[in-house]
Amino acid sequence: MSDRITIIQPGPLSIIGRGIRARLEQVFPPAQFAHVWIPGRIDSRGWARLTRRTPAIALGFGGFNPAAQSQSIGHSDWFVFLLTKNEAGDEQRLFGDRLAPGLFGLVEVAVASLHGHGIEDGGTVMLRSATHTFVEDLADDGLALATLELLVPTDIGLADVLAGGDAEPGTANTQDILWDFATAGTVAGSYTGSP
């Protein structure tokens, strides 16, 4: 029997990301709003894909910040872009009309539904800020965009991500972990690597 540990359970970041996404889909139904993940870097092509269908709700991971006195406890940062497009004018972009929701309404619903929202096994979402965002080089005259910055207290320890959940910090090394996914050049299977 192997002493290797298989990573099979979703860790805290997966739980939080899916929890925020689920909450956004509750209040912004996917039948009416595009839901996308924000890539790590957005260039002009990425921005074009992000704004192709509006109104849109985009979620992205900002990072993990450990607390000063802890190996695993800290907070994760998340970003939500709220996008709406309306060629009729500034007032329609901000307040909405029969063609598209206004930016103010999107922000109000997102703030009210996310701030203080508890994610099962994931923590409580806290809103840091909600800002009207301008993207100068990628501007579209009909587009209105707001960015919400979220913080979620997060504990990332080996017990949270390893099967069995009983590993102590520092007790596992890379030779103990079995990464269970197809590797480059394979269609399917498990890669155990060379010990």
Secondary structure, DSSP 8 states (H G I E B T S, - for coil): ----EE--S--HHHHHHHHHHHHHHHHS-TTTSEEEE--SS--HHHHHHHTSSSSEEEEEEEEEEE-TT-SSEEEEEEEEEEEEE-TT-HHHHHHB-SSSB-HHHHHHHHHHHHTT-EETTTEE-EEEEEEEE--GGG--TTEEEEEEEEEEEEE--HHHHSTTS---TTS--GGGEE--S--TT-SS-------
